[in-house]
Amino acid sequence: MAKESVLTNAEKDAIVIEKLIFHIILKDNVNPVFLNKVVISEEQQRFFKARLGDSAQGRQYIFVDGSTLRPKVQDIIEGDDDVFVQLSKEIASQFKLTHTNNTSDGVFIVSVASIGERKLLFLVKLDHKKIYQYKVQDNQALLEEVKNTFSEDKSAIQKVALIDISDRVLWDVLVMDRGARGGDTYITNYFRSFLGVNPRETDSDLTRKT
């Protein structure tokens, strides 16, 4: 039976990052810079696992009929590594195409995670952060900006979508969107369009409206 709740603490602890790749989003480029492979350390795996757990606090959405993202999620979960890489590029390209306004430089992360036999797709837009290195010369510090970096700082995370297309839960996507502003606006229009989702009214939403 499908459940209303999201991820329990036990489920968060059991998360395993199975696949992860990112593609580089640059505001002055029409298309992302595509990568074919990303190797991450155990510490970085813990970081992404924690962010996946954070997304359990996101708002609940369901896919609309005709969503172009949902079949890609299905194919990624059922496919091999080559399918994962190819479809991750298509998803990142669609994200950049849908974002018609100015976007910040950063990376678009696509990851497959599992909790036991349960498979999840994890999408994250992570902004670049300015990082400076310094050299000391004659007791003076010379600062130089380090290019092509992104930070593990949580504040760099702009958009997160945790997708579960199984029948285990009543929602399809959990969303956290820092670009949304106030009131009942929990998601930017372009991110909602990119995902192809509508809000799902939870029990707490209905109680508040009553």
SERORO-73184 format. One record per residue: x, y, z of N, C-alpha, C in turn; residue in three letters. Coordinates in steps of 0.02 Angstrom, whole numbers, plus 50000, padded with zeros to 5 digits. Layout:
residues N
XYZXYZXYZala;...
//
This chain:
residues 210
500434994050000500005000050000500445006250000met;500305011049955500695017149951500615021250015ala;501165024650034501145028350097501215035850085lys;500965039650133500975046950129501655049650147glu;501995046450194502615049150221503175048950169ser;503725052450183504285052750138504825047850160val;505415050250179505945045750200506025045850276leu;506035040050305506155039550377506905040250390thr;507095041050453507805041550470508175035050452asn;507845029450461508145022950444508265022550368ala;507785025050329507855024950256508415029550234glu;508465035350266509015039950249509695036850262lys;509755033250317510385029950334510555024350285asp;510035021450255510135015750210510265017850138ala;510265024250122510365026650054511045024650028ile;511055022149967511685020549932511695024349866val;512225028349854512315031749790512605026649741ile;512215024649692512455019549645512805022549584glu;512525027949558512815031249499512755038749509lys;513245042449484513215049749489513635052749434leu;513355057649402513715061449351513465068649353ile;513875073249330513625080149322513855082849255phe;513475087849233513625091549172513655098949189his;514075102649155514235109449175513755114349140ile;513425118449180512955123549155513305130349157ile;513375133549099513675140149094513165144849063leu;513055150549095512515155049074512605157549003lys;513235158048980513355160648913513365155348859asp;513285149048879513265143448831512555140948822asn;512345139848760511685137248748511615130148775val;512125126048764512115119148786512585117948845asn;512435113148887512905111448941513555108648913pro;514075108648954514695105148939514605098048967val;514575093148922514405086348943515025082448965phe;514945078649017515475074049041515245066949030leu;515725062349026515565055349017515645051249080asn;516005054049129516115050249191516335055049245lys;516115053749306516335057649365516505052749420val;517085053549449517305049349506517285053649568val;516925051349620516885055149682517155051149740ile;517405054649789517715051449848517165049149896ser;517375045449947516895043249998516605049250035glu;517025054250048516775060250083516245063850041glu;516375064349975515885067549931515255063349926gln;515325056649928514735052449928514305053849990gln;514625054850047514245056450108513885063050101arg;514215067950068513905074450057513265073750016phe;513315070149960512725069449916512185065249949phe;512385060349986511905056250023511515060550073lys;511875065050107511535069450155511055074250119ala;511255076650060510805081150023510185077449998arg;510275071149980509705067149961509225066350020leu;509515065350079509105064850139508745071450154gly;509095077050142508785083650153508175084550109asp;508215081850048507665082950001507015079550023ser;507075075250073506475072050099506005077050132ala;506255083050145505835088250174505495092550120gln;505605090850057505335094850003504585094149994gly;504315098449952503605098249936503455092449889arg;502855089649895502665083849855502325085949790gln;502535082549735502245083849669502115077149635tyr;501665077449586501525071549545501635073449471ile;501835068549431501945069749360501285070949325phe;501285075749278500695076849236500715071949178val;500145070749148500115066549088500545069849034asp;500945065849002501365068448949502035071248972gly;502195070449035502855072649059503405069249019ser;503875073148993504425070248955504975067449000thr;504975069649063505485067349109505355060349135leu;504725058849150504565052449182504815046349143arg;504705045849077504965039949041505725039549043pro;506055045249045506785045049050507005042249118lys;506635044049170506785041249236506705033649235val;506165031349205506045024149199506615020649162gln;506825023649106507355020649066508025020649103asp;508165025949141508785026149179508795020649232ile;508255020049268508225015049323508285007949296ile;508005006749237508025000049209508624998749164glu;508995004149145509525003449096510215002449127gly;510715001949082511405000949104511755007749110asp;512415007549120512805013649130512785018149069asp;512805015249009512795019248948512135023048941asp;511585019648958510935022948956510915028649007val;511185027449067511205032549119511565038749095phe;512155037949066512555043649044512195047448988val;511935043848938511605047148882510985051048904gln;510575047848945509955051248966510105056849016leu;510645056349054510835061849099511005068049058ser;511315067049000511475072748956510835075848928lys;510365071548909509725074148883509345078048936glu;509355075648997509005078949052509335085649068ile;510005085749070510365092049083510235097149028ala;510225094848966510095099148909509395102148913ser;508905098048932508215100448939508165105448995gln;508515104349050508515109149105508775115949082phe;509335115949046509625122249021509165125548972lys;508845121648928508385124348878507775127448911leu;507525124348962506915126748996507055133149035thr;507675133949059507855139849098507995145549049his;507465149149031507535154448981507825160849008thr;507785161949074508075167849105508815166649120asn;509145171849144509845171049162509925165849216asn;510395161449207510535156349256511245157249281thr;511395154649339512065155149368512475149249343ser;513115150449335513575145049317513575139749372asp;513615133549352513625128249402513625121449369gly;513395116549405513355109749378512655106949390val;512455102649344511815099149351511975091849363phe;511775089349421511955082649444511365077949434ile;511525072049407511025066749400511305060649437val;510905057749480511155052049520510605046849529ser;510805040649527510355035049545510545032749615val;510055032449658510165030249727509685024549742ala;509875020649792509435015049811509355014849886ser;508775012249906508635010549976508385003449974ile;508824998649986508644991749975508514990649902gly;507924988049885507734986949815507394993049784glu;507284998149823506945004149800507445008649763arg;507275010649702507715014849662507435021949657lys;507885026849665507695033849663508145037549613leu;507875042749582508295047149541508345053849576leu;508945056549577509105062449616509385067649567phe;509055073549561509285078949518509455085049561leu;510035088049548510245093849587510565099049542val;510375105349550510745110949519511165114149574lys;511815113749565512295116249615512675121949584leu;512635127949614512965133849586513705133949602asp;514085136949556514785138349571514825143449628his;515325142849669515475147749721516165150649708lys;516245157049719516905160049711517365157549766lys;517925154849745518425152449793519095155749776ile;519435158249826520075161649816520635157849849tyr;521195157249814521805154849845522275160749854gln;522735160149900523185165749912523905163449914tyr;524345167949895525065166849899525365172449941lys;525815170749984526135175750027526815177549998val;526915183949986527545186349958527735192849994gln;528315192750026528545198650064528015200850115asp;527745195950151527235197250202526605200450174asn;526475199650110525855202050079525505196150047gln;524845195950055524445190550027524165192649959ala;524285188549909524025189849842523455184949830leu;522855187549816522275183249806522165181949732leu;521965175849717521815173849648521195169449649glu;520715171249606520095167249603520225160549569glu;519965155349599520035148649571519425147249528val;519525145849464518975144749418518765137349417lys;518175136149386517935129349375517885125249439asn;517565128249490517485124749553516745125049574thr;516535120049611515905120749645515995118449716phe;515575121249759515665120449830515195115249859ser;515415111949913514985107449949514555111150001glu;514605117750000514195121950044513465121050026asp;513035119550075512325118350061511995124350028lys;512255130450041511945136350012512035136649936ser;512505132749909512605132549837512065128549801ala;511705124549839511195120249809510565124349795ile;510395125049731509835129249712509185125349700gln;509245119349672508645115549655508785108149667lys;508295104749696508355097649708507695094249691val;507735088649656507145084549643507325077349659ala;506945074349703507025067249720506425063549691leu;506555058849646506015055749606505945048449623ile;505325046349637505175039349651504555037649610asp;504645033549557504095032049513503775025249530ile;503975022449586503665016149608502975017549638ser;502645012249660501985012949691502045012749767asp;502655013949793502765013749865502495020049901arg;502475025649864502265031949894501735035249851val;501375040049880500835043349845501075049149802leu;501705051249812501985056749773502475053749721trp;502645057849671503155055849621503815059549632asp;503765065849651504365070049656504335074249719val;504895074549755504985079349810505435084849785leu;505235091149795505585096849766505785101849820val;506405104049815506635109849853506925114849803met;506675120949804506865125949754506995132649788asp;507635134549792507805140849825507585146849784arg;507455145849720507255151449677506535153549687gly;506125149349719505425151049731505385156249786ala;504895160649781504855166249827504185166649862arg;504175165049927503625166849971502935163949955gly;502475165150001501775163149992501715155749980gly;501295153949933501185146949915501605144949855asp;502095149049837502525147549780503125143649805thr;503125137149795503665132949819504135130649763tyr;503965132449701504355130349645504325135649590ile;504875136949557504875141749501504515138649442thr;504225142949401503825140549344504245136249297asn;504865138349284505255134649235505475127749263tyr;505595127249328505795120849356505195116049357phe;504615118849370503995114849368503865112349297arg;503985116749248503895114749178504405109449158ser;505015110349180505545105549164505375098649192phe;505145098349254504975091949286504325089049257leu;503875093349236503225091049213502795088549270gly;502695092849321502345090749382501815095749402val;501355093349444500875097549478500925096149553asn;500755101149595500775099949667500295094449687pro;500485090549736500035085649766499805088449833arg;499155088449843498885090949906498955085549960glu;499345086950010499445082250065498895083250117thr;498875078850166498385079450220498465086050256asp;499085088250266499205094550302498965100450260ser;499035100050193498785105350149498025105950154asp;497695100250153496965100350156496725102850224leu;497075101050278496895103450344496965110950349thr;497515113550320497625120850321497095124450283arg;496885121850225496365125050186495695124950222lys;495555119450256494925118850294494905123950350thr;
//
